[in-house]
Amino acid sequence: MAVLEQYRAAALTVAAVVLLGLGGVVGGGVAYWLTADHYRPVVEKLQDKVTASASTLASCRTTSSTLEGQVGQQNLALADLRKAAEERAKKAEPIQEQAAKAAAGDYQAANRLQQERTGGDPATAAAAIIDKELGL
């Protein structure tokens, strides 16, 4: 009987361990199911946000590359405009010098008029100077 008693105790121990293991598996499954059911909407919202953010990021990168290309084109256009302005300035220099030489006589006459002293009323003095220049 002692042997049966030992087998019975062993069988009860094995049954208890199996039931505990089965309870652990079932409890773990229930816990997983409850957890998954609880967090699934949260995870789906976050995945939607990640998808939207990825779409926004892709759009921003596309826009950024487009703007970089446009900035490059604008820089080239500005360089061309600067070059054209420098060429116009070089072409205008001899013309300005020629105009200054042509107007030198007029400048000298104007300086002489300004340096001449006349007395009395400024209007009378101006009229006298103009008459003198015109030969009246």
C-alpha positions as CSV (number, residue, x, y, z in Angstrom):
1,M,0.0,0.0,0.0
2,A,2.9,2.3,0.6
3,V,3.8,2.0,-3.0
4,L,0.3,2.8,-4.1
5,E,0.4,5.7,-1.8
6,Q,3.6,7.0,-3.4
7,Y,2.2,6.5,-6.9
8,R,-1.0,8.3,-5.8
9,A,1.0,11.2,-4.4
10,A,3.2,11.3,-7.5
11,A,0.1,11.2,-9.7
12,L,-1.6,14.0,-7.8
13,T,1.7,16.0,-7.9
14,V,1.9,15.5,-11.7
15,A,-1.8,16.3,-12.1
16,A,-1.3,19.5,-10.1
17,V,1.8,20.5,-12.1
18,V,-0.1,19.8,-15.4
19,L,-3.1,21.7,-14.2
20,L,-0.9,24.6,-13.1
21,G,0.9,24.6,-16.4
22,L,-2.4,24.4,-18.3
23,G,-3.8,27.2,-16.1
24,G,-0.6,29.2,-16.9
25,V,-1.0,28.6,-20.6
26,V,-4.7,29.4,-20.5
27,G,-4.1,32.4,-18.3
28,G,-1.3,33.6,-20.5
29,G,-3.6,33.2,-23.6
30,V,-6.4,35.2,-21.9
31,A,-3.9,37.9,-20.7
32,Y,-2.5,38.1,-24.3
33,W,-6.0,38.3,-25.8
34,L,-7.1,41.0,-23.3
35,T,-3.9,43.0,-23.8
36,A,-4.0,42.7,-27.6
37,D,-7.7,43.7,-27.5
38,H,-6.8,46.7,-25.3
39,Y,-3.7,47.9,-27.2
40,R,-4.9,47.1,-30.8
41,P,-6.7,50.5,-31.3
42,V,-3.8,52.4,-29.8
43,V,-1.3,50.6,-32.1
44,E,-3.5,51.2,-35.1
45,K,-3.8,54.9,-34.3
46,L,-0.1,55.2,-34.0
47,Q,0.5,53.3,-37.2
48,D,-1.9,55.7,-39.0
49,K,0.0,58.6,-37.5
50,V,3.3,57.1,-38.7
51,T,1.9,56.6,-42.2
52,A,0.6,60.2,-42.3
53,S,4.0,61.5,-41.0
54,A,5.9,59.4,-43.6
55,S,3.6,60.8,-46.3
56,T,4.2,64.4,-45.1
57,L,8.0,63.7,-44.9
58,A,8.0,62.4,-48.4
59,S,6.1,65.5,-49.6
60,C,8.5,67.8,-47.8
61,R,11.5,66.1,-49.3
62,T,10.0,66.4,-52.8
63,T,9.2,70.1,-52.2
64,S,12.7,70.6,-50.7
65,S,14.4,69.1,-53.8
66,T,12.2,71.2,-56.1
67,L,13.0,74.3,-54.2
68,E,16.8,73.5,-54.3
69,G,16.6,73.2,-58.1
70,Q,14.7,76.5,-58.4
71,V,17.3,78.2,-56.1
72,G,20.0,76.9,-58.4
73,Q,18.3,78.3,-61.4
74,Q,17.8,81.6,-59.8
75,N,21.5,81.8,-58.8
76,L,22.4,81.1,-62.4
77,A,20.0,83.8,-63.6
78,L,21.5,86.3,-61.1
79,A,25.0,85.5,-62.2
80,D,23.9,86.1,-65.8
81,L,22.3,89.4,-64.8
82,R,25.5,90.5,-62.9
83,K,27.6,89.7,-66.0
84,A,25.2,91.6,-68.3
85,A,25.4,94.6,-65.9
86,E,29.2,94.6,-65.8
87,E,29.3,94.4,-69.6
88,R,26.8,97.4,-69.9
89,A,29.0,99.3,-67.4
90,K,32.1,98.6,-69.5
91,K,30.4,99.7,-72.6
92,A,29.1,102.9,-71.0
93,E,32.5,104.0,-69.6
94,P,33.9,105.4,-72.9
95,I,30.5,107.0,-73.8
96,Q,30.4,108.7,-70.4
97,E,34.0,109.9,-70.9
98,Q,33.1,111.2,-74.3
99,A,30.1,113.0,-73.0
100,A,32.1,114.6,-70.1
101,K,34.7,115.8,-72.7
102,A,31.9,117.3,-74.9
103,A,30.3,119.0,-71.9
104,A,33.6,120.4,-70.5
105,G,33.2,123.7,-72.2
106,D,29.6,124.1,-70.9
107,Y,30.9,123.2,-67.4
108,Q,33.6,125.9,-67.6
109,A,31.1,128.5,-68.8
110,A,28.8,127.6,-65.9
111,N,31.7,127.9,-63.4
112,R,32.6,131.3,-64.8
113,L,29.1,132.5,-64.4
114,Q,29.0,131.3,-60.9
115,Q,32.3,132.9,-60.0
116,E,31.5,136.4,-61.5
117,R,30.5,138.9,-58.8
118,T,27.5,141.0,-59.4
119,G,26.0,143.3,-56.9
120,G,22.4,144.2,-56.0
121,D,19.3,142.2,-56.6
122,P,19.9,138.5,-57.3
123,A,17.2,138.5,-60.1
124,T,18.8,141.5,-61.7
125,A,22.2,139.9,-61.4
126,A,20.9,136.6,-62.9
127,A,19.3,138.6,-65.8
128,A,22.6,140.4,-66.4
129,I,24.6,137.2,-66.5
130,I,22.1,135.5,-68.8
131,D,22.1,138.6,-71.1
132,K,25.9,138.6,-71.2
133,E,26.1,134.9,-72.1
134,L,23.4,135.3,-74.8
135,G,25.2,138.4,-76.2
136,L,22.3,140.7,-75.7
